[in-house]
Amino acid sequence: MAEPRGRRYRAAVAFFCHPLVRRAFAVLLAGQMLYGTGFAAVTAARRWGWPGAAAVAAAGVAAAACCLLALAREGERRNAVLLGLTLLGGLALNAAAVYGGMAFLYIAVYALPFRTAPRPATALIASGITAFAAVSPLSGPAGWELGGNLLGLGYAAVLAFLIRQLVVTRERSAEAAEARAREAVLAERTRLAREVHDILAHSQSAQIVHLEGARLMLERGRDPAAALERVNRAAGLARTSLEETRRALDALRGQELPLAERLERLAVEYRSVTGAACTVSVTGDPGPLEAEARLAVARTAQEALTNARKHAPGAPVTVDLRLREDWCELEVRDEGGAAGRPPAAGSGYGLVGMRERAELIGGSLTAGPSGEGFGVLLRVPVRRGGEPRAARNGAAESRTT
């Protein structure tokens, strides 16, 4: 329903802002004001003669010109002066003839909230209505008739301010929606940058290691079979990277492997690349994890294993996934030397990306030396339906690979 209403609103705004419509509206307003001016001039000629009629006509034409100029130009201060002169001209016509300047008064009252700032608009409208109450008895209307006109002007002022407020609210809502859309685009770009880094850096770093080793073996004339094996491993990693890219696309479409199986595949890949042990332990059921939390866990494990392969080649690694009531913890530790490893604050995009993933979903990530090696600990909240997961009854399921 909101979208059709929005389309109708934009269509209405486009119609009234069309140049031909605006010109036709200006012609109607000018005709109304000139009609009031002519009526007041004729009445003034009967009361004061032709000099009085000329003065009233000049005042009416000047007031009409000021009103049209204010409607055509921007500038709050200039418009306040022009519409103030329009009110004075309307009051002069009302003093000369009954209702001679009512068109001027109503047009100025409607236009002031849109063409000037709220405070000067309020002051001018209040002054104009008060002056109308004082001037009108000079030409005749009083009592209930005068009261009805005062109520009409007051109603017109309130209606104009309400419409102006609705317009301002809609404009601000549109600006806020546009700002949110820009933020969403930036967030999506950041997320895609993390995805590209996590997928490509993980596989290509291993491919580079194998290809560089094969190149050195061939240059030094060593075992061609070992070099060929490294090339084959690099090709296998390329295929794995392609599969990981497809899995990432499936995850974006809402289709993905179970989290435990993804961790096991990462462990198998680590063992095949490094020849070192990689143990995966899953405690609890990761099913209640939201999609973003599952992705954060998988990507953090992937990046931590990549860092272990780069900075502690051949070191055994343990991957522990633990569900603790309202929190899920992933801990990746290796037994390699911690010297020369990235600091806990994270100087590379890998650690920065992991920490960003955790913080975006209300979690945290710490990384640093752990015993004789290096450890990464990720904590993300477990939610179901927007609320933290209640504690489960029964024993937690444990599995070790």
C-alpha positions as CSV (number, residue, x, y, z in Angstrom):
1,M,0.0,0.0,0.0
2,A,2.8,2.4,0.8
3,E,4.4,2.1,-2.6
4,P,1.2,3.0,-4.6
5,R,0.6,5.9,-2.3
6,G,4.2,7.0,-2.8
7,R,3.7,6.8,-6.6
8,R,0.5,8.8,-6.4
9,Y,2.2,11.4,-4.3
10,R,5.1,11.8,-6.7
11,A,2.7,12.0,-9.6
12,A,0.7,14.7,-7.9
13,V,3.9,16.7,-7.1
14,A,5.1,16.3,-10.7
15,F,1.7,17.5,-12.0
16,F,1.5,20.7,-9.8
17,C,5.2,21.4,-10.5
18,H,4.7,21.3,-14.2
19,P,5.5,24.7,-15.8
20,L,2.1,25.0,-17.5
21,V,0.2,24.2,-14.4
22,R,2.2,26.7,-12.4
23,R,1.6,29.4,-15.0
24,A,-2.1,28.6,-15.1
25,F,-2.3,28.8,-11.3
26,A,-0.4,32.2,-11.3
27,V,-2.9,33.5,-13.9
28,L,-5.9,32.5,-11.8
29,L,-4.4,34.1,-8.7
30,A,-3.6,37.3,-10.6
31,G,-7.2,37.4,-12.0
32,Q,-8.6,37.0,-8.5
33,M,-6.5,39.8,-7.1
34,L,-7.2,42.1,-10.1
35,Y,-10.9,41.4,-9.7
36,G,-10.8,42.4,-6.0
37,T,-8.7,45.5,-7.0
38,G,-11.3,46.6,-9.6
39,F,-14.2,46.0,-7.2
40,A,-12.4,48.1,-4.5
41,A,-11.5,50.9,-7.0
42,V,-15.1,51.2,-8.2
43,T,-16.3,51.4,-4.6
44,A,-13.6,54.0,-3.8
45,A,-14.7,56.1,-6.8
46,R,-18.2,56.3,-5.4
47,R,-16.9,57.3,-2.0
48,W,-13.9,59.5,-2.7
49,G,-13.9,60.2,-6.4
50,W,-11.4,59.3,-9.0
51,P,-8.3,60.2,-7.0
52,G,-9.3,57.8,-4.3
53,A,-10.1,55.1,-7.0
54,A,-6.6,55.6,-8.6
55,A,-4.9,55.3,-5.2
56,V,-6.8,52.1,-4.4
57,A,-6.1,50.7,-7.8
58,A,-2.4,51.5,-7.5
59,A,-2.3,49.8,-4.1
60,G,-4.0,46.7,-5.4
61,V,-1.8,46.4,-8.5
62,A,1.4,46.8,-6.3
63,A,0.2,44.2,-3.8
64,A,-0.6,41.8,-6.6
65,A,2.8,42.2,-8.1
66,C,4.5,41.7,-4.7
67,C,2.4,38.5,-4.2
68,L,3.3,37.0,-7.6
69,L,6.9,37.9,-7.2
70,A,7.1,36.2,-3.8
71,L,5.5,33.1,-5.2
72,A,8.0,33.0,-8.1
73,R,11.2,33.6,-6.2
74,E,13.1,32.0,-3.4
75,G,14.6,33.8,-0.4
76,E,12.8,33.8,3.0
77,R,13.6,37.4,3.9
78,R,12.7,38.9,0.6
79,N,9.5,36.9,0.5
80,A,8.6,38.0,4.0
81,V,8.8,41.6,2.9
82,L,6.9,41.0,-0.3
83,L,4.1,39.1,1.4
84,G,3.9,41.7,4.1
85,L,3.3,44.3,1.5
86,T,0.6,42.0,0.0
87,L,-1.1,41.9,3.4
88,L,-0.9,45.7,3.6
89,G,-2.4,46.1,0.1
90,G,-5.2,43.7,1.0
91,L,-6.0,45.6,4.2
92,A,-6.1,48.9,2.2
93,L,-8.6,47.4,-0.2
94,N,-10.7,46.1,2.6
95,A,-10.8,49.6,4.1
96,A,-12.0,51.0,0.8
97,A,-14.6,48.3,0.0
98,V,-16.2,45.4,1.9
99,Y,-14.2,42.2,1.1
100,G,-12.2,44.0,-1.6
101,G,-8.9,42.6,-0.3
102,M,-9.9,39.2,0.9
103,A,-8.2,37.4,-2.0
104,F,-4.9,39.1,-1.0
105,L,-5.3,38.2,2.6
106,Y,-6.1,34.5,1.9
107,I,-3.3,34.1,-0.7
108,A,-0.8,35.7,1.7
109,V,-1.9,33.6,4.6
110,Y,-1.6,30.4,2.6
111,A,1.7,31.3,1.0
112,L,3.6,32.6,4.1
113,P,4.3,29.2,5.8
114,F,5.8,27.9,2.5
115,R,7.7,30.9,1.3
116,T,9.2,32.2,4.6
117,A,10.6,30.9,7.9
118,P,8.0,29.8,10.6
119,R,8.6,32.7,13.0
120,P,8.2,35.6,10.5
121,A,5.3,33.8,8.9
122,T,3.5,33.4,12.2
123,A,4.2,37.1,13.1
124,L,2.9,38.4,9.8
125,I,-0.2,36.2,9.8
126,A,-1.1,37.2,13.4
127,S,-0.5,40.9,12.6
128,G,-2.5,40.6,9.3
129,I,-5.6,39.0,11.0
130,T,-5.5,41.5,13.9
131,A,-5.2,44.4,11.5
132,F,-8.1,42.9,9.5
133,A,-10.3,42.9,12.6
134,A,-9.4,46.6,13.1
135,V,-9.8,47.8,9.5
136,S,-12.9,45.9,8.4
137,P,-15.4,48.0,10.5
138,L,-14.3,51.0,8.4
139,S,-16.0,49.5,5.3
140,G,-19.0,47.9,7.0
141,P,-18.8,44.3,8.2
142,A,-19.0,43.7,11.9
143,G,-20.4,41.3,14.4
144,W,-21.0,37.7,13.2
145,E,-19.9,38.5,9.7
146,L,-16.6,39.8,10.9
147,G,-16.2,36.9,13.3
148,G,-16.8,34.4,10.4
149,N,-14.1,36.0,8.3
150,L,-11.6,36.0,11.2
151,L,-12.3,32.3,11.8
152,G,-11.8,31.6,8.1
153,L,-8.4,33.3,8.0
154,G,-7.4,31.5,11.2
155,Y,-8.5,28.2,9.8
156,A,-6.5,28.9,6.6
157,A,-3.4,29.7,8.6
158,V,-3.6,26.5,10.6
159,L,-4.3,24.5,7.5
160,A,-1.3,26.0,5.7
161,F,1.0,25.3,8.6
162,L,-0.2,21.7,8.9
163,I,0.3,21.1,5.2
164,R,3.8,22.7,5.4
165,Q,4.7,20.4,8.3
166,L,3.5,17.4,6.4
167,V,5.6,18.4,3.4
168,V,8.7,18.9,5.7
169,T,8.1,15.6,7.4
170,R,7.8,13.8,4.0
171,E,11.0,15.5,2.7
172,R,12.9,14.5,5.9
173,S,11.6,11.0,5.7
174,A,12.8,10.8,2.1
175,E,16.2,12.1,3.0
176,A,16.5,9.6,5.8
177,A,15.4,6.8,3.5
178,E,18.0,7.9,1.0
179,A,20.7,8.1,3.7
180,R,19.7,4.6,4.9
181,A,19.9,3.4,1.3
182,R,23.4,4.8,0.9
183,E,24.5,3.2,4.2
184,A,23.1,-0.1,3.0
185,V,25.0,0.2,-0.3
186,L,28.3,0.9,1.7
187,A,27.6,-1.9,4.1
188,E,27.0,-4.3,1.1
189,R,30.2,-3.2,-0.5
190,T,32.1,-3.8,2.7
191,R,30.5,-7.2,3.1
192,L,31.4,-8.1,-0.5
193,A,34.9,-7.0,0.0
194,R,35.2,-9.3,3.0
195,E,33.7,-12.1,1.0
196,V,36.2,-11.6,-1.8
197,H,39.1,-11.5,0.6
198,D,38.0,-14.5,2.6
199,I,37.5,-16.7,-0.5
200,L,40.4,-15.6,-2.7
201,A,43.0,-14.9,0.0
202,H,42.4,-18.3,1.5
203,S,42.8,-20.4,-1.6
204,Q,45.2,-18.3,-3.6
205,S,47.7,-18.0,-0.8
206,A,47.9,-21.8,-0.7
207,Q,48.1,-22.0,-4.5
208,I,51.0,-19.6,-4.5
209,V,52.9,-21.6,-1.9
210,H,52.5,-24.8,-3.9
211,L,53.3,-23.2,-7.3
212,E,56.3,-21.3,-5.8
213,G,57.6,-24.6,-4.4
214,A,57.1,-26.4,-7.7
215,R,59.0,-23.5,-9.5
216,L,62.0,-23.8,-7.1
217,M,62.1,-27.5,-7.4
218,L,62.2,-27.3,-11.2
219,E,64.8,-24.5,-11.2
220,R,67.1,-26.5,-8.9
221,G,66.5,-29.7,-10.9
222,R,65.0,-31.6,-8.0
223,D,62.4,-34.3,-8.1
224,P,60.0,-33.5,-11.0
225,A,57.4,-35.8,-9.5
226,A,57.3,-33.8,-6.3
227,A,57.0,-30.6,-8.3
228,L,54.1,-32.2,-10.3
229,E,52.4,-33.1,-7.0
230,R,52.6,-29.5,-5.9
231,V,51.1,-28.3,-9.2
232,N,48.3,-30.9,-8.8
233,R,47.7,-29.6,-5.2
234,A,47.5,-26.1,-6.5
235,A,45.0,-27.2,-9.2
236,G,43.0,-28.9,-6.5
237,L,43.0,-25.7,-4.5
238,A,41.8,-23.8,-7.5
239,R,38.9,-26.2,-7.8
240,T,38.2,-25.9,-4.1
241,S,38.2,-22.1,-4.5
242,L,35.7,-22.4,-7.3
243,E,33.5,-24.6,-5.1
244,E,33.8,-22.2,-2.2
245,T,32.7,-19.3,-4.5
246,R,29.7,-21.3,-5.5
247,R,28.9,-22.1,-1.9
248,A,29.2,-18.4,-1.1
249,L,26.7,-17.6,-3.9
250,D,24.4,-20.4,-2.5
251,A,24.6,-18.8,0.9
252,L,23.6,-15.5,-0.5
253,R,20.6,-17.2,-2.1
254,G,19.8,-18.8,1.3
255,Q,21.3,-22.3,0.5
256,E,24.4,-23.4,2.4
257,L,26.1,-26.4,3.9
258,P,25.7,-27.2,7.6
259,L,28.2,-25.3,9.7
260,A,29.9,-28.5,11.1
261,E,30.3,-29.9,7.6
262,R,31.9,-26.6,6.4
263,L,34.4,-26.7,9.3
264,E,35.2,-30.4,8.5
265,R,35.9,-29.5,4.8
266,L,38.2,-26.7,5.9
267,A,40.1,-29.2,8.1
268,V,40.4,-31.7,5.3
269,E,41.7,-29.0,3.0
270,Y,44.3,-27.8,5.7
271,R,45.5,-31.4,6.1
272,S,45.8,-32.0,2.4
273,V,47.7,-28.8,1.9
274,T,50.1,-28.9,4.9
275,G,50.2,-32.5,5.8
276,A,49.7,-31.4,9.4
277,A,46.9,-32.5,11.8
278,C,43.7,-30.4,12.0
279,T,41.1,-31.5,14.6
280,V,37.6,-30.2,14.6
281,S,35.4,-30.4,17.7
282,V,31.7,-29.3,17.7
283,T,29.9,-29.1,21.0
284,G,26.2,-28.4,20.9
285,D,23.8,-27.8,18.0
286,P,24.8,-24.8,15.8
287,G,21.3,-24.9,14.1
288,P,19.9,-21.9,16.0
289,L,22.7,-19.6,14.7
290,E,21.5,-17.0,12.3
291,A,22.9,-16.8,8.8
292,E,25.2,-13.9,9.5
293,A,26.5,-15.7,12.6
294,R,27.1,-18.9,10.7
295,L,28.9,-17.1,8.0
296,A,31.1,-15.2,10.5
297,V,32.1,-18.5,12.2
298,A,32.9,-20.2,8.8
299,R,34.9,-17.2,7.5
300,T,36.8,-16.8,10.8
301,A,37.8,-20.4,10.8
302,Q,38.8,-20.2,7.2
303,E,40.9,-17.0,7.8
304,A,42.5,-18.4,11.0
305,L,43.6,-21.6,9.1
306,T,45.0,-19.5,6.3
307,N,47.0,-17.5,8.8
308,A,48.2,-20.7,10.5
309,R,49.3,-22.1,7.1
310,K,51.2,-18.9,6.3
311,H,52.8,-18.1,9.6
312,A,53.2,-21.6,11.2
313,P,53.5,-24.1,8.3
314,G,53.2,-27.7,9.3
315,A,51.8,-26.8,12.8
316,P,48.9,-28.9,14.1
317,V,45.7,-26.9,14.5
318,T,42.6,-27.5,16.6
319,V,39.2,-26.0,15.8
320,D,36.6,-25.9,18.6
321,L,33.1,-24.8,18.1
322,R,31.1,-24.5,21.3
323,L,27.5,-23.6,21.9
324,R,27.1,-22.0,25.3
325,E,23.4,-21.1,25.9
326,D,23.2,-17.6,24.5
327,W,26.7,-17.5,22.9
328,C,28.6,-19.4,20.4
329,E,32.4,-19.6,20.6
330,L,34.8,-20.6,17.9
331,E,38.4,-21.1,19.0
332,V,41.2,-21.9,16.5
333,R,44.6,-22.6,17.9
334,D,47.9,-23.8,16.3
335,E,51.0,-25.1,18.0
336,G,53.5,-23.1,15.9
337,G,55.7,-20.3,17.1
338,A,53.9,-17.1,17.9
339,A,56.9,-14.9,16.9
340,G,56.3,-12.7,13.9
341,R,52.6,-13.4,13.9
342,P,50.1,-10.6,13.4
343,P,49.4,-8.6,16.6
344,A,46.1,-9.0,18.4
345,A,44.9,-5.7,17.2
346,G,45.2,-6.9,13.6
347,S,47.4,-5.2,11.1
348,G,46.1,-7.1,8.1
349,Y,42.7,-7.1,6.4
350,G,42.2,-10.7,7.5
351,L,42.0,-9.9,11.2
352,V,40.2,-6.6,10.6
353,G,37.6,-8.4,8.4
354,M,37.1,-11.1,11.1
355,R,36.6,-8.5,13.8
356,E,34.3,-6.4,11.6
357,R,32.1,-9.5,11.0
358,A,31.9,-10.2,14.7
359,E,31.1,-6.6,15.7
360,L,28.4,-6.2,13.1
361,I,26.4,-9.0,14.7
362,G,27.1,-8.0,18.3
363,G,30.0,-10.4,18.9
364,S,33.7,-10.0,19.6
365,L,37.0,-11.4,18.4
366,T,40.3,-11.7,20.1
367,A,43.6,-12.9,18.5
368,G,47.0,-13.3,20.0
369,P,49.7,-15.7,21.3
370,S,48.3,-18.8,23.0
371,G,50.8,-21.0,24.7
372,E,53.5,-21.9,22.2
373,G,51.3,-21.0,19.3
374,F,48.6,-18.5,18.2
375,G,44.9,-18.5,18.9
376,V,41.8,-16.8,17.6
377,L,38.6,-16.7,19.7
378,L,35.3,-15.6,18.2
379,R,32.1,-15.1,20.3
380,V,28.8,-14.4,18.5
381,P,25.3,-14.3,20.0
382,V,22.8,-17.1,19.5
383,R,19.4,-15.8,18.6
384,R,16.1,-17.3,17.5
385,G,13.4,-15.0,16.3
386,G,15.4,-11.9,17.4
387,E,15.7,-13.1,21.0
388,P,18.7,-14.8,22.7
389,R,18.4,-18.6,22.6
390,A,17.1,-20.2,25.8
391,A,19.2,-22.8,27.5
392,R,18.6,-26.2,26.0
393,N,17.6,-29.2,28.1
394,G,19.5,-32.4,27.7
395,A,23.1,-33.1,27.1
396,A,25.0,-31.2,24.4
397,E,26.1,-33.2,21.5
398,S,29.8,-33.5,20.9
399,R,31.7,-34.7,17.9
400,T,35.5,-34.8,17.1
401,T,37.0,-35.2,13.7
